[in-house]
Amino acid sequence: MRSRSMVVAAVISLLCALGAVGSFIRASTLRSDAAFLMLRGSRQAAEYASSFDGRIAEQQLATFEQRRAVLEVARRWQVLQLVLVMSTVLTAFASYVFFLFRRLREQLMDALPEEDRAPHPALARAGRVD
């Protein structure tokens, strides 16, 4: 029989892992968008160098500001990804610890003499007997 805490920790670990993958995909998409904006800004710089038109310089500055904003959002997604990866590892470890506790409890129950195997009073009142 599986302990409820072990299953809950495993499910939380799986959800954190899925969230980390989603965060990675979102951050990757945003970094790709930032690379596109950098390329557009570089082309605007080349166009400005050939014409010295002030409007093009303003467009280039606006493009670089957009790129900075996109990279800031990508950084937030990357931080979320890191937190979710650490949460995945911690909850997976917790699930394993709960598994070990359950096995230890079963081994201790098997080591007890038959007359000492009465269920815990709180479990008997709740109607749960392992």
Backbone as CSV, one residue per row, in Angstrom:
resi,resn,N_x,N_y,N_z,CA_x,CA_y,CA_z,C_x,C_y,C_z
1,MET,0.835,-1.162,0.000,0.000,0.000,0.000,0.895,1.245,0.000
2,ARG,0.556,2.202,-0.793,1.336,3.433,-0.899,0.862,4.449,0.124
3,SER,1.813,5.209,0.629,1.417,6.265,1.562,0.956,7.478,0.758
4,ARG,-0.007,8.168,1.301,-0.583,9.320,0.620,0.448,10.427,0.429
5,SER,1.302,10.631,1.433,2.296,11.701,1.347,3.310,11.435,0.236
6,MET,3.646,10.174,0.025,4.581,9.834,-1.044,3.964,10.144,-2.412
7,VAL,2.714,9.812,-2.585,2.040,10.058,-3.868,1.880,11.558,-4.107
8,VAL,1.518,12.299,-3.068,1.356,13.744,-3.212,2.684,14.395,-3.586
9,ALA,3.770,13.979,-2.928,5.091,14.535,-3.246,5.493,14.194,-4.679
10,ALA,5.184,12.988,-5.138,5.520,12.605,-6.506,4.711,13.413,-7.525
11,VAL,3.447,13.651,-7.232,2.604,14.440,-8.140,3.080,15.894,-8.186
12,ILE,3.426,16.447,-7.028,3.938,17.823,-7.000,5.252,17.912,-7.767
13,SER,6.088,16.894,-7.628,7.354,16.862,-8.367,7.100,16.847,-9.876
14,LEU,6.150,16.049,-10.300,5.813,15.988,-11.725,5.268,17.327,-12.224
15,LEU,4.412,17.963,-11.436,3.866,19.255,-11.839,4.953,20.325,-11.917
16,CYS,5.883,20.303,-10.979,7.002,21.258,-11.018,7.870,21.022,-12.248
17,ALA,8.088,19.754,-12.590,8.891,19.442,-13.773,8.198,19.942,-15.039
18,LEU,6.902,19.746,-15.125,6.163,20.245,-16.289,6.192,21.764,-16.352
19,GLY,6.076,22.412,-15.209,6.173,23.869,-15.164,7.542,24.359,-15.593
20,ALA,8.592,23.645,-15.202,9.951,24.019,-15.593,10.132,23.896,-17.103
21,VAL,9.571,22.852,-17.691,9.654,22.698,-19.151,8.903,23.829,-19.837
22,GLY,7.717,24.150,-19.342,6.951,25.261,-19.917,7.682,26.583,-19.790
23,SER,8.321,26.810,-18.651,9.088,28.043,-18.454,10.282,28.108,-19.397
24,PHE,10.931,26.970,-19.606,12.062,26.934,-20.536,11.612,27.283,-21.950
25,ILE,10.495,26.720,-22.366,9.985,26.989,-23.719,9.633,28.465,-23.868
26,ARG,8.973,29.034,-22.856,8.595,30.450,-22.921,9.828,31.356,-22.942
27,ALA,10.826,31.061,-22.090,12.048,31.870,-22.067,12.806,31.746,-23.380
28,SER,12.815,30.559,-23.954,13.489,30.357,-25.235,12.818,31.164,-26.346
29,THR,11.500,31.181,-26.342,10.763,31.964,-27.328,11.061,33.453,-27.180
30,LEU,11.090,33.923,-25.950,11.376,35.340,-25.708,12.807,35.693,-26.097
31,ARG,13.765,34.799,-25.847,15.148,35.074,-26.268,15.251,35.110,-27.791
32,SER,14.469,34.293,-28.468,14.440,34.322,-29.927,13.866,35.657,-30.424
33,ASP,12.810,36.121,-29.759,12.238,37.424,-30.117,13.256,38.544,-29.884
34,ALA,14.013,38.458,-28.792,15.033,39.465,-28.496,16.141,39.448,-29.548
35,ALA,16.491,38.260,-30.024,17.510,38.167,-31.076,17.009,38.829,-32.361
36,PHE,15.718,38.644,-32.663,15.139,39.290,-33.836,15.180,40.809,-33.675
37,LEU,14.830,41.294,-32.490,14.858,42.743,-32.258,16.283,43.282,-32.348
38,MET,17.269,42.523,-31.913,18.668,42.953,-32.030,19.073,43.055,-33.499
39,LEU,18.652,42.076,-34.279,18.956,42.108,-35.709,18.297,43.314,-36.375
40,ARG,17.047,43.585,-36.009,16.357,44.745,-36.571,17.043,46.038,-36.146
41,GLY,17.486,46.132,-34.893,18.198,47.312,-34.423,19.522,47.502,-35.156
42,SER,20.204,46.409,-35.438,21.472,46.504,-36.180,21.235,46.995,-37.609
43,ARG,20.176,46.532,-38.211,19.860,46.997,-39.569,19.473,48.477,-39.555
44,GLN,18.748,48.887,-38.521,18.411,50.298,-38.408,19.665,51.136,-38.202
45,ALA,20.636,50.588,-37.469,21.900,51.309,-37.265,22.649,51.467,-38.581
46,ALA,22.646,50.414,-39.394,23.314,50.506,-40.698,22.606,51.513,-41.596
47,GLU,21.282,51.520,-41.532,20.518,52.489,-42.333,20.782,53.910,-41.854
48,TYR,20.871,54.101,-40.539,21.160,55.428,-39.993,22.561,55.885,-40.405
49,ALA,23.519,54.970,-40.416,24.891,55.326,-40.785,24.975,55.806,-42.232
50,SER,24.084,55.290,-43.078,24.128,55.713,-44.484,23.310,56.987,-44.735
51,SER,22.328,57.302,-43.885,21.470,58.456,-44.160,21.550,59.566,-43.115
52,PHE,21.960,59.271,-41.906,21.991,60.226,-40.791,20.631,60.892,-40.566
53,ASP,19.571,60.103,-40.716,18.207,60.582,-40.479,17.859,60.358,-39.003
54,GLY,17.429,61.397,-38.307,17.133,61.321,-36.876,15.982,60.389,-36.544
55,ARG,15.018,60.240,-37.447,13.887,59.336,-37.198,14.362,57.890,-37.077
56,ILE,15.327,57.528,-37.904,15.841,56.153,-37.874,16.563,55.893,-36.550
57,ALA,17.289,56.885,-36.060,17.971,56.734,-34.765,16.951,56.552,-33.640
58,GLU,15.855,57.294,-33.692,14.810,57.149,-32.677,14.147,55.771,-32.769
59,GLN,13.942,55.295,-34.016,13.385,53.951,-34.188,14.326,52.889,-33.623
60,GLN,15.627,53.101,-33.844,16.599,52.144,-33.326,16.584,52.126,-31.799
61,LEU,16.518,53.282,-31.178,16.458,53.346,-29.721,15.187,52.674,-29.184
62,ALA,14.076,52.891,-29.872,12.825,52.249,-29.469,12.928,50.726,-29.604
63,THR,13.589,50.276,-30.674,13.770,48.836,-30.878,14.633,48.233,-29.772
64,PHE,15.711,48.927,-29.397,16.568,48.430,-28.328,15.838,48.442,-26.981
65,GLU,14.956,49.409,-26.781,14.160,49.435,-25.550,13.189,48.248,-25.518
66,GLN,12.593,47.937,-26.665,11.719,46.760,-26.749,12.512,45.492,-26.441
67,ARG,13.717,45.402,-26.986,14.569,44.238,-26.769,14.900,44.095,-25.284
68,ARG,15.224,45.201,-24.637,15.534,45.160,-23.215,14.331,44.667,-22.410
69,ALA,13.141,45.138,-22.759,11.933,44.712,-22.055,11.673,43.220,-22.262
70,VAL,11.880,42.744,-23.488,11.679,41.321,-23.780,12.692,40.468,-23.016
71,LEU,13.945,40.920,-22.961,14.963,40.165,-22.226,14.680,40.150,-20.721
72,GLU,14.092,41.221,-20.207,13.735,41.252,-18.788,12.654,40.221,-18.482
73,VAL,11.668,40.111,-19.335,10.614,39.107,-19.156,11.206,37.706,-19.299
74,ALA,12.103,37.518,-20.260,12.749,36.211,-20.443,13.553,35.837,-19.199
75,ARG,14.191,36.814,-18.569,14.962,36.540,-17.354,14.035,36.087,-16.225
76,ARG,12.857,36.702,-16.117,11.896,36.279,-15.093,11.441,34.839,-15.316
77,TRP,11.194,34.488,-16.571,10.806,33.107,-16.883,11.947,32.144,-16.563
78,GLN,13.176,32.580,-16.798,14.323,31.733,-16.508,14.482,31.528,-14.996
79,VAL,14.223,32.561,-14.205,14.273,32.429,-12.750,13.184,31.472,-12.284
80,LEU,11.987,31.603,-12.842,10.899,30.684,-12.511,11.293,29.256,-12.862
81,GLN,11.925,29.075,-14.002,12.382,27.747,-14.412,13.364,27.174,-13.384
82,LEU,14.303,27.979,-12.938,15.282,27.531,-11.954,14.600,27.138,-10.639
83,VAL,13.655,27.948,-10.187,12.937,27.644,-8.951,12.150,26.347,-9.101
84,LEU,11.511,26.155,-10.250,10.740,24.928,-10.468,11.634,23.700,-10.565
85,VAL,12.810,23.834,-11.145,13.739,22.698,-11.202,14.189,22.328,-9.790
86,MET,14.510,23.335,-8.981,14.908,23.042,-7.599,13.742,22.421,-6.823
87,SER,12.526,22.898,-7.057,11.353,22.323,-6.394,11.126,20.885,-6.835
88,THR,11.371,20.606,-8.104,11.232,19.242,-8.607,12.180,18.304,-7.882
89,VAL,13.423,18.728,-7.752,14.416,17.886,-7.081,14.053,17.685,-5.614
90,LEU,13.665,18.761,-4.941,13.324,18.652,-3.518,12.105,17.775,-3.281
91,THR,11.070,17.916,-4.094,9.877,17.092,-3.895,10.124,15.646,-4.304
92,ALA,10.972,15.418,-5.297,11.328,14.035,-5.638,12.090,13.397,-4.482
93,PHE,12.990,14.153,-3.879,13.720,13.654,-2.715,12.757,13.384,-1.555
94,ALA,11.799,14.285,-1.332,10.815,14.088,-0.268,9.982,12.835,-0.520
95,SER,9.618,12.609,-1.771,8.859,11.409,-2.110,9.660,10.158,-1.776
96,TYR,10.951,10.178,-2.072,11.798,9.031,-1.766,11.926,8.837,-0.254
97,VAL,12.054,9.925,0.493,12.134,9.826,1.953,10.843,9.254,2.517
98,PHE,9.697,9.684,2.012,8.424,9.126,2.466,8.334,7.642,2.135
99,PHE,8.844,7.248,0.985,8.874,5.836,0.615,9.720,5.043,1.610
100,LEU,10.886,5.592,1.955,11.750,4.907,2.919,11.089,4.818,4.293
101,PHE,10.409,5.868,4.722,9.697,5.827,5.999,8.621,4.747,5.989
102,ARG,7.899,4.635,4.881,6.850,3.615,4.790,7.460,2.222,4.886
103,ARG,8.563,2.000,4.167,9.229,0.693,4.238,9.745,0.411,5.633
104,LEU,10.294,1.403,6.297,10.779,1.226,7.659,9.634,0.870,8.593
105,ARG,8.513,1.565,8.448,7.352,1.277,9.287,6.871,-0.159,9.072
106,GLU,6.825,-0.595,7.806,6.412,-1.968,7.521,7.384,-2.982,8.115
107,GLN,8.680,-2.719,8.018,9.663,-3.637,8.573,9.576,-3.681,10.093
108,LEU,9.329,-2.521,10.715,9.187,-2.518,12.166,7.931,-3.266,12.603
109,MET,6.860,-3.131,11.852,5.635,-3.866,12.172,5.843,-5.368,12.012
110,ASP,6.599,-5.774,11.017,6.877,-7.199,10.819,7.774,-7.753,11.922
111,ALA,8.609,-6.914,12.500,9.530,-7.365,13.543,8.836,-7.501,14.897
112,LEU,7.691,-6.864,15.078,6.976,-6.941,16.348,6.310,-8.296,16.503
113,PRO,6.180,-8.761,17.739,5.399,-9.984,17.960,3.934,-9.744,17.590
114,GLU,3.214,-10.819,17.323,1.834,-10.726,16.824,0.923,-9.960,17.792
115,GLU,1.060,-10.149,19.084,0.160,-9.492,20.035,0.423,-7.998,20.152
116,ASP,1.618,-7.534,19.759,1.935,-6.103,19.820,1.597,-5.358,18.533
117,ARG,0.987,-6.029,17.593,0.688,-5.410,16.298,-0.668,-4.715,16.275
118,ALA,-1.220,-4.414,17.402,-2.512,-3.725,17.430,-2.347,-2.361,16.767
119,PRO,-3.347,-1.915,16.044,-3.224,-0.628,15.356,-3.120,0.521,16.347
120,HIS,-2.588,1.580,15.875,-2.466,2.800,16.675,-3.871,3.252,17.050
121,PRO,-4.100,3.708,18.282,-5.463,4.091,18.707,-6.102,5.146,17.813
122,ALA,-5.333,6.092,17.330,-5.913,7.130,16.464,-6.383,6.529,15.150
123,LEU,-5.634,5.535,14.625,-6.048,4.886,13.388,-7.276,4.002,13.613
124,ALA,-7.339,3.360,14.782,-8.494,2.509,15.063,-9.760,3.333,15.178
125,ARG,-9.662,4.545,15.781,-10.847,5.406,15.911,-11.307,5.900,14.545
126,ALA,-10.360,6.169,13.651,-10.722,6.679,12.331,-11.175,5.577,11.400
127,GLY,-11.036,4.332,11.838,-11.449,3.218,10.981,-10.398,2.805,9.982
128,ARG,-9.174,3.300,10.156,-8.090,2.959,9.234,-7.158,1.998,9.928
129,VAL,-6.982,0.871,9.346,-6.030,-0.101,9.858,-5.197,-0.551,8.677
130,ASP,-3.880,-0.410,8.784,-2.986,-0.833,7.680,-2.755,-2.314,7.731
